[in-house]
């Protein structure tokens, strides 16, 4: 599973990183890299929770991230 990360910069300079494949996974950061790190961590927590509760799918065997330019 490749999780695509989309970015947006707010008028106040903060960055938002959103992983669109997992609803609700988006995070703010002072920099693009900080927003990306927070979003990756949250996505992995959501995936771990799904695994712990037996909500597995074959695409969760391997996970990687692709950050949009």
Secondary structure, 3 states (H helix, E strand, C coil): CEEEEEEEECCCCCEEEEECCCCCCEEEECCHHHHHHHHHHHHHHHHHHHHHCCCCCHHHHCCEEEECC
